[in-house]
């Protein structure tokens, strides 16, 4: 972990962590589907991607908690900025299909 209380560090972690967790979770569910342990049949279009993207964005709460314990307010702002950008992106990509 970078040892800096700066906004760019928070933005970096706030974007990279959700992307990594999304890829890990998506591949995990793909492996489960190949083995027959999970199925996407019967769900709406893009259900798995939408849900995993929201869960991945929610992982930023753990980063915020860690930065709060270290009292890195600037880095926390960066994570909030990144989370907001990811949430807006999620709404633009998937929100149109939901409403």
FIROGU-732839 format. One record per atom (N, C-alpha, C): residue number from 1; residue in three letters; chain; x, y, z. Coordinates in nm, 3 decimals. Example, Ala and Ser with C-alpha at 12.3 -4.5 7.8 and 13.67 -1.06 7.14 Angstrom:
BEGIN
num,residuo,cadena,px,py,pz
1,ALA,A,1.319,-0.569,0.780
1,ALA,A,1.230,-0.450,0.780
1,ALA,A,1.320,-0.330,0.780
2,SER,A,1.285,-0.225,0.708
2,SER,A,1.367,-0.106,0.714
2,SER,A,1.290,0.003,0.787
END
This chain:
BEGIN
num,residuo,cadena,px,py,pz
1,UNK,A,0.085,-0.118,0.000
1,UNK,A,0.000,0.000,0.000
1,UNK,A,0.089,0.124,0.000
2,UNK,A,0.052,0.219,-0.084
2,UNK,A,0.126,0.344,-0.088
2,UNK,A,0.109,0.418,0.044
3,UNK,A,0.211,0.481,0.091
3,UNK,A,0.210,0.548,0.221
3,UNK,A,0.193,0.698,0.207
4,UNK,A,0.090,0.741,0.137
4,UNK,A,0.069,0.883,0.115
4,UNK,A,-0.076,0.920,0.137
5,UNK,A,-0.095,1.031,0.201
5,UNK,A,-0.229,1.086,0.219
5,UNK,A,-0.251,1.191,0.112
6,UNK,A,-0.280,1.144,-0.009
6,UNK,A,-0.304,1.235,-0.120
6,UNK,A,-0.427,1.188,-0.197
7,UNK,A,-0.490,1.282,-0.263
7,UNK,A,-0.613,1.251,-0.336
7,UNK,A,-0.588,1.149,-0.447
8,UNK,A,-0.479,1.162,-0.519
8,UNK,A,-0.454,1.071,-0.631
8,UNK,A,-0.436,0.927,-0.583
9,UNK,A,-0.384,0.909,-0.461
9,UNK,A,-0.371,0.773,-0.406
9,UNK,A,-0.510,0.714,-0.382
10,UNK,A,-0.600,0.794,-0.328
10,UNK,A,-0.736,0.749,-0.306
10,UNK,A,-0.809,0.718,-0.435
11,UNK,A,-0.788,0.802,-0.537
11,UNK,A,-0.851,0.776,-0.667
11,UNK,A,-0.796,0.648,-0.728
12,UNK,A,-0.666,0.629,-0.716
12,UNK,A,-0.603,0.509,-0.770
12,UNK,A,-0.659,0.383,-0.704
13,UNK,A,-0.661,0.381,-0.571
13,UNK,A,-0.717,0.266,-0.501
13,UNK,A,-0.867,0.252,-0.525
14,UNK,A,-0.936,0.365,-0.531
14,UNK,A,-1.081,0.363,-0.551
14,UNK,A,-1.124,0.311,-0.686
15,UNK,A,-1.035,0.314,-0.784
15,UNK,A,-1.068,0.259,-0.916
15,UNK,A,-1.011,0.119,-0.932
16,UNK,A,-0.888,0.099,-0.890
16,UNK,A,-0.824,-0.032,-0.911
16,UNK,A,-0.886,-0.145,-0.831
17,UNK,A,-0.918,-0.121,-0.705
17,UNK,A,-0.974,-0.227,-0.620
17,UNK,A,-1.107,-0.278,-0.675
18,UNK,A,-1.204,-0.192,-0.709
18,UNK,A,-1.329,-0.246,-0.766
18,UNK,A,-1.308,-0.320,-0.899
19,UNK,A,-1.218,-0.271,-0.983
19,UNK,A,-1.193,-0.339,-1.110
19,UNK,A,-1.137,-0.478,-1.086
20,UNK,A,-1.041,-0.489,-0.994
20,UNK,A,-0.981,-0.620,-0.964
20,UNK,A,-1.086,-0.714,-0.903
21,UNK,A,-1.165,-0.665,-0.807
21,UNK,A,-1.266,-0.751,-0.745
21,UNK,A,-1.374,-0.791,-0.846
22,UNK,A,-1.411,-0.700,-0.937
22,UNK,A,-1.508,-0.737,-1.039
22,UNK,A,-1.455,-0.851,-1.125
23,UNK,A,-1.331,-0.839,-1.170
23,UNK,A,-1.272,-0.944,-1.253
23,UNK,A,-1.263,-1.077,-1.179
24,UNK,A,-1.223,-1.071,-1.053
24,UNK,A,-1.212,-1.195,-0.973
24,UNK,A,-1.350,-1.258,-0.955
25,UNK,A,-1.448,-1.179,-0.916
25,UNK,A,-1.583,-1.233,-0.895
25,UNK,A,-1.645,-1.285,-1.025
26,UNK,A,-1.625,-1.213,-1.133
26,UNK,A,-1.681,-1.255,-1.262
26,UNK,A,-1.621,-1.388,-1.306
27,UNK,A,-1.490,-1.401,-1.292
27,UNK,A,-1.425,-1.527,-1.328
27,UNK,A,-1.464,-1.640,-1.234
28,UNK,A,-1.483,-1.609,-1.107
28,UNK,A,-1.528,-1.711,-1.012
28,UNK,A,-1.665,-1.765,-1.050
29,UNK,A,-1.758,-1.675,-1.082
29,UNK,A,-1.891,-1.720,-1.122
29,UNK,A,-1.889,-1.791,-1.257
30,UNK,A,-1.799,-1.751,-1.345
30,UNK,A,-1.785,-1.822,-1.472
30,UNK,A,-1.738,-1.965,-1.449
31,UNK,A,-1.641,-1.982,-1.359
31,UNK,A,-1.595,-2.117,-1.325
31,UNK,A,-1.706,-2.199,-1.259
32,UNK,A,-1.783,-2.137,-1.172
32,UNK,A,-1.894,-2.208,-1.109
32,UNK,A,-1.999,-2.249,-1.212
33,UNK,A,-2.023,-2.164,-1.311
33,UNK,A,-2.120,-2.197,-1.414
33,UNK,A,-2.070,-2.311,-1.502
34,UNK,A,-1.941,-2.311,-1.533
34,UNK,A,-1.883,-2.420,-1.613
34,UNK,A,-1.896,-2.553,-1.540
35,UNK,A,-1.876,-2.551,-1.408
35,UNK,A,-1.885,-2.673,-1.328
35,UNK,A,-2.028,-2.709,-1.291
36,UNK,A,-2.124,-2.627,-1.327
36,UNK,A,-2.264,-2.658,-1.297
36,UNK,A,-2.309,-2.617,-1.160
37,UNK,A,-2.229,-2.543,-1.086
37,UNK,A,-2.266,-2.503,-0.951
37,UNK,A,-2.347,-2.373,-0.949
38,UNK,A,-2.346,-2.298,-1.058
38,UNK,A,-2.422,-2.173,-1.067
38,UNK,A,-2.485,-2.165,-1.205
39,UNK,A,-2.596,-2.093,-1.212
39,UNK,A,-2.664,-2.079,-1.339
39,UNK,A,-2.718,-1.937,-1.353
40,UNK,A,-2.711,-1.883,-1.471
40,UNK,A,-2.764,-1.750,-1.498
40,UNK,A,-2.896,-1.755,-1.571
41,UNK,A,-2.950,-1.873,-1.590
41,UNK,A,-3.075,-1.890,-1.664
41,UNK,A,-3.191,-1.839,-1.578
42,UNK,A,-3.279,-1.764,-1.639
42,UNK,A,-3.397,-1.714,-1.570
42,UNK,A,-3.381,-1.574,-1.516
43,UNK,A,-3.259,-1.524,-1.513
43,UNK,A,-3.238,-1.387,-1.466
43,UNK,A,-3.251,-1.291,-1.582
44,UNK,A,-3.265,-1.165,-1.550
44,UNK,A,-3.275,-1.064,-1.656
44,UNK,A,-3.141,-1.045,-1.725
45,UNK,A,-3.146,-0.975,-1.837
45,UNK,A,-3.025,-0.951,-1.916
45,UNK,A,-2.923,-0.873,-1.834
46,UNK,A,-2.798,-0.914,-1.838
46,UNK,A,-2.686,-0.850,-1.768
46,UNK,A,-2.701,-0.850,-1.616
47,UNK,A,-2.781,-0.940,-1.562
47,UNK,A,-2.801,-0.943,-1.417
47,UNK,A,-2.670,-0.965,-1.343
48,UNK,A,-2.594,-1.064,-1.387
48,UNK,A,-2.469,-1.097,-1.319
48,UNK,A,-2.371,-0.981,-1.326
49,UNK,A,-2.354,-0.920,-1.441
49,UNK,A,-2.260,-0.809,-1.456
49,UNK,A,-2.301,-0.690,-1.372
50,UNK,A,-2.431,-0.658,-1.374
50,UNK,A,-2.481,-0.544,-1.294
50,UNK,A,-2.456,-0.566,-1.147
51,UNK,A,-2.491,-0.684,-1.099
51,UNK,A,-2.479,-0.713,-0.957
51,UNK,A,-2.333,-0.717,-0.913
52,UNK,A,-2.249,-0.782,-0.991
52,UNK,A,-2.108,-0.790,-0.954
52,UNK,A,-2.043,-0.653,-0.958
53,UNK,A,-2.086,-0.567,-1.050
53,UNK,A,-2.029,-0.432,-1.056
53,UNK,A,-2.066,-0.352,-0.931
54,UNK,A,-2.189,-0.364,-0.885
54,UNK,A,-2.229,-0.294,-0.762
54,UNK,A,-2.154,-0.349,-0.642
55,UNK,A,-2.140,-0.480,-0.633
55,UNK,A,-2.065,-0.541,-0.522
55,UNK,A,-1.920,-0.495,-0.525
56,UNK,A,-1.861,-0.490,-0.644
56,UNK,A,-1.722,-0.446,-0.656
56,UNK,A,-1.706,-0.300,-0.614
57,UNK,A,-1.802,-0.216,-0.651
57,UNK,A,-1.797,-0.076,-0.609
57,UNK,A,-1.809,-0.066,-0.458
58,UNK,A,-1.890,-0.152,-0.398
58,UNK,A,-1.908,-0.151,-0.253
58,UNK,A,-1.782,-0.189,-0.178
59,UNK,A,-1.687,-0.257,-0.243
59,UNK,A,-1.561,-0.290,-0.177
59,UNK,A,-1.482,-0.165,-0.140
60,UNK,A,-1.516,-0.051,-0.199
60,UNK,A,-1.450,0.073,-0.161
60,UNK,A,-1.477,0.112,-0.016
61,UNK,A,-1.583,0.057,0.042
61,UNK,A,-1.610,0.083,0.184
61,UNK,A,-1.497,0.032,0.272
62,UNK,A,-1.437,-0.081,0.235
62,UNK,A,-1.325,-0.133,0.312
62,UNK,A,-1.203,-0.042,0.302
63,UNK,A,-1.183,0.014,0.184
63,UNK,A,-1.071,0.107,0.165
63,UNK,A,-1.095,0.233,0.247
64,UNK,A,-1.219,0.283,0.244
64,UNK,A,-1.252,0.402,0.323
64,UNK,A,-1.228,0.377,0.472
65,UNK,A,-1.267,0.260,0.518
65,UNK,A,-1.247,0.226,0.659
65,UNK,A,-1.098,0.224,0.695
66,UNK,A,-1.020,0.166,0.609
66,UNK,A,-0.875,0.159,0.635
66,UNK,A,-0.812,0.298,0.635
67,UNK,A,-0.850,0.382,0.540
67,UNK,A,-0.797,0.518,0.536
67,UNK,A,-0.845,0.600,0.655
68,UNK,A,-0.968,0.575,0.700
68,UNK,A,-1.019,0.648,0.816
68,UNK,A,-0.940,0.614,0.942
69,UNK,A,-0.903,0.485,0.957
69,UNK,A,-0.823,0.445,1.073
69,UNK,A,-0.686,0.512,1.071
70,UNK,A,-0.633,0.536,0.952
70,UNK,A,-0.503,0.603,0.940
70,UNK,A,-0.516,0.755,0.940
71,UNK,A,-0.638,0.803,0.939
71,UNK,A,-0.668,0.947,0.935
71,UNK,A,-0.614,1.014,0.809
72,UNK,A,-0.636,0.948,0.698
72,UNK,A,-0.594,1.001,0.568
72,UNK,A,-0.717,1.063,0.501
73,UNK,A,-0.749,1.186,0.537
73,UNK,A,-0.868,1.250,0.484
73,UNK,A,-0.859,1.277,0.334
74,UNK,A,-0.742,1.316,0.287
74,UNK,A,-0.728,1.344,0.143
74,UNK,A,-0.745,1.216,0.061
75,UNK,A,-0.687,1.108,0.106
75,UNK,A,-0.703,0.981,0.035
75,UNK,A,-0.849,0.935,0.039
76,UNK,A,-0.916,0.961,0.151
76,UNK,A,-1.058,0.926,0.159
76,UNK,A,-1.139,1.006,0.057
77,UNK,A,-1.104,1.131,0.038
77,UNK,A,-1.172,1.212,-0.064
77,UNK,A,-1.152,1.152,-0.203
78,UNK,A,-1.032,1.105,-0.229
78,UNK,A,-1.004,1.042,-0.357
78,UNK,A,-1.089,0.917,-0.379
79,UNK,A,-1.104,0.837,-0.274
79,UNK,A,-1.187,0.717,-0.286
79,UNK,A,-1.333,0.755,-0.309
80,UNK,A,-1.379,0.859,-0.243
80,UNK,A,-1.518,0.903,-0.262
80,UNK,A,-1.537,0.954,-0.405
81,UNK,A,-1.440,1.027,-0.457
81,UNK,A,-1.447,1.075,-0.596
81,UNK,A,-1.453,0.956,-0.692
82,UNK,A,-1.363,0.859,-0.672
82,UNK,A,-1.361,0.741,-0.759
82,UNK,A,-1.491,0.662,-0.749
83,UNK,A,-1.542,0.646,-0.628
83,UNK,A,-1.668,0.573,-0.609
83,UNK,A,-1.783,0.644,-0.678
84,UNK,A,-1.785,0.776,-0.667
84,UNK,A,-1.890,0.853,-0.734
84,UNK,A,-1.882,0.837,-0.886
85,UNK,A,-1.762,0.844,-0.939
85,UNK,A,-1.745,0.826,-1.083
85,UNK,A,-1.787,0.686,-1.128
86,UNK,A,-1.751,0.585,-1.050
86,UNK,A,-1.791,0.449,-1.084
86,UNK,A,-1.942,0.431,-1.075
87,UNK,A,-2.005,0.491,-0.974
87,UNK,A,-2.150,0.481,-0.959
87,UNK,A,-2.222,0.551,-1.074
88,UNK,A,-2.173,0.667,-1.115
88,UNK,A,-2.232,0.737,-1.229
88,UNK,A,-2.215,0.657,-1.357
89,UNK,A,-2.097,0.597,-1.373
89,UNK,A,-2.073,0.511,-1.489
89,UNK,A,-2.168,0.392,-1.488
90,UNK,A,-2.187,0.332,-1.372
90,UNK,A,-2.279,0.218,-1.359
90,UNK,A,-2.420,0.260,-1.400
91,UNK,A,-2.463,0.378,-1.352
91,UNK,A,-2.596,0.426,-1.388
91,UNK,A,-2.610,0.452,-1.537
92,UNK,A,-2.506,0.506,-1.598
92,UNK,A,-2.514,0.533,-1.743
92,UNK,A,-2.515,0.404,-1.823
93,UNK,A,-2.442,0.303,-1.778
93,UNK,A,-2.435,0.177,-1.854
93,UNK,A,-2.558,0.091,-1.830
94,UNK,A,-2.594,0.071,-1.703
94,UNK,A,-2.702,-0.024,-1.670
94,UNK,A,-2.834,0.042,-1.631
95,UNK,A,-2.830,0.166,-1.588
95,UNK,A,-2.951,0.231,-1.541
95,UNK,A,-3.054,0.252,-1.648
96,UNK,A,-3.010,0.275,-1.770
96,UNK,A,-3.102,0.296,-1.882
96,UNK,A,-3.185,0.171,-1.906
97,UNK,A,-3.125,0.055,-1.889
97,UNK,A,-3.196,-0.071,-1.913
97,UNK,A,-3.290,-0.109,-1.798
98,UNK,A,-3.266,-0.050,-1.679
98,UNK,A,-3.349,-0.083,-1.564
98,UNK,A,-3.478,-0.003,-1.561
99,UNK,A,-3.475,0.118,-1.607
99,UNK,A,-3.592,0.206,-1.594
99,UNK,A,-3.662,0.224,-1.725
END
